[in-house]
Protein backbone atom coordinates (compact mmCIF):
# COMPACT_ATOMS: atom_id res chain seq x y z
CA UNK A 1 0.00 0.00 0.00
CA UNK A 2 1.43 3.40 -0.96
CA UNK A 3 1.74 6.18 1.61
CA UNK A 4 -1.17 8.03 -0.04
CA UNK A 5 -3.39 4.95 0.07
CA UNK A 6 -2.48 4.32 3.69
CA UNK A 7 -3.21 7.93 4.57
CA UNK A 8 -6.63 7.65 2.90
CA UNK A 9 -7.34 4.49 4.90
CA UNK A 10 -6.52 6.14 8.23
CA UNK A 11 -8.26 9.41 7.30
CA UNK A 12 -11.37 7.43 6.37
CA UNK A 13 -11.63 6.15 9.92
CA UNK A 14 -11.03 9.62 11.32
CA UNK A 15 -13.64 11.19 9.02
CA UNK A 16 -16.22 8.60 10.11
CA UNK A 17 -15.69 9.90 13.62
CA UNK A 18 -15.56 13.56 12.55
CA UNK A 19 -11.99 14.00 13.78
CA UNK A 20 -9.90 16.58 11.94
CA UNK A 21 -6.16 16.41 11.51
CA UNK A 22 -5.86 19.75 13.30
CA UNK A 23 -7.77 18.46 16.34
CA UNK A 24 -5.79 15.21 16.40
CA UNK A 25 -2.47 17.06 16.07
CA UNK A 26 -3.47 19.32 18.96
CA UNK A 27 -4.42 16.32 21.11
CA UNK A 28 -1.11 14.63 20.28
CA UNK A 29 0.86 17.85 20.82
CA UNK A 30 2.48 17.75 17.38
CA UNK A 31 2.35 19.76 14.18
CA UNK A 32 -0.09 18.83 11.42
CA UNK A 33 2.91 18.08 9.21
CA UNK A 34 4.33 15.58 11.71
CA UNK A 35 0.90 14.02 12.10
CA UNK A 36 0.57 13.65 8.33
CA UNK A 37 3.95 11.91 8.09
CA UNK A 38 2.87 9.37 10.72
CA UNK A 39 -0.62 8.89 9.25
CA UNK A 40 0.86 8.32 5.82
CA UNK A 41 3.30 5.75 7.27
CA UNK A 42 6.37 7.82 6.34
CA UNK A 43 7.53 7.97 9.99
CA UNK A 44 6.95 5.74 13.01
CA UNK A 45 5.65 8.11 15.75
CA UNK A 46 4.47 5.43 18.19
CA UNK A 47 2.86 7.93 20.60
CA UNK A 48 0.96 9.52 17.70
CA UNK A 49 -0.14 6.04 16.63
CA UNK A 50 -1.52 5.48 20.14
CA UNK A 51 -3.39 8.80 20.18
CA UNK A 52 -4.84 8.14 16.72
CA UNK A 53 -6.02 4.64 17.64
CA UNK A 54 -7.55 5.88 20.89
CA UNK A 55 -9.40 8.66 19.06
CA UNK A 56 -10.86 6.07 16.68
CA UNK A 57 -11.64 3.60 19.46
CA UNK A 58 -9.59 0.94 17.68
CA UNK A 59 -6.47 -1.02 18.62
CA UNK A 60 -3.15 0.38 17.38
CA UNK A 61 -2.44 -2.78 15.38
CA UNK A 62 -5.61 -2.19 13.32
CA UNK A 63 -3.69 0.54 11.48
CA UNK A 64 -0.07 -0.40 12.23
CA UNK A 65 0.51 -4.13 12.79
CA UNK A 66 4.27 -3.48 12.91
CA UNK A 67 3.99 -1.54 16.19
CA UNK A 68 6.18 -3.02 18.97
CA UNK A 69 4.25 -4.66 21.81
CA UNK A 70 5.15 -2.00 24.38
CA UNK A 71 3.40 0.65 22.24
CA UNK A 72 0.16 -1.27 21.63
CA UNK A 73 -1.70 0.08 24.65
CA UNK A 74 -3.82 3.09 23.76
CA UNK A 75 -2.51 6.32 25.26
C-alpha positions in Angstrom: 0.0 0.0 0.0 1.4 3.4 -1.0 1.7 6.2 1.6 -1.2 8.0 0.0 -3.4 5.0 0.1 -2.5 4.3 3.7 -3.2 7.9 4.6 -6.6 7.6 2.9 -7.3 4.5 4.9 -6.5 6.1 8.2 -8.3 9.4 7.3 -11.4 7.4 6.4 -11.6 6.1 9.9 -11.0 9.6 11.3 -13.6 11.2 9.0 -16.2 8.6 10.1 -15.7 9.9 13.6 -15.6 13.6 12.6 -12.0 14.0 13.8 -9.9 16.6 11.9 -6.2 16.4 11.5 -5.9 19.8 13.3 -7.8 18.5 16.3 -5.8 15.2 16.4 -2.5 17.1 16.1 -3.5 19.3 19.0 -4.4 16.3 21.1 -1.1 14.6 20.3 0.9 17.8 20.8 2.5 17.8 17.4 2.3 19.8 14.2 -0.1 18.8 11.4 2.9 18.1 9.2 4.3 15.6 11.7 0.9 14.0 12.1 0.6 13.7 8.3 4.0 11.9 8.1 2.9 9.4 10.7 -0.6 8.9 9.3 0.9 8.3 5.8 3.3 5.8 7.3 6.4 7.8 6.3 7.5 8.0 10.0 6.9 5.7 13.0 5.7 8.1 15.8 4.5 5.4 18.2 2.9 7.9 20.6 1.0 9.5 17.7 -0.1 6.0 16.6 -1.5 5.5 20.1 -3.4 8.8 20.2 -4.8 8.1 16.7 -6.0 4.6 17.6 -7.6 5.9 20.9 -9.4 8.7 19.1 -10.9 6.1 16.7 -11.6 3.6 19.5 -9.6 0.9 17.7 -6.5 -1.0 18.6 -3.2 0.4 17.4 -2.4 -2.8 15.4 -5.6 -2.2 13.3 -3.7 0.5 11.5 -0.1 -0.4 12.2 0.5 -4.1 12.8 4.3 -3.5 12.9 4.0 -1.5 16.2 6.2 -3.0 19.0 4.3 -4.7 21.8 5.1 -2.0 24.4 3.4 0.6 22.2 0.2 -1.3 21.6 -1.7 0.1 24.6 -3.8 3.1 23.8 -2.5 6.3 25.3 
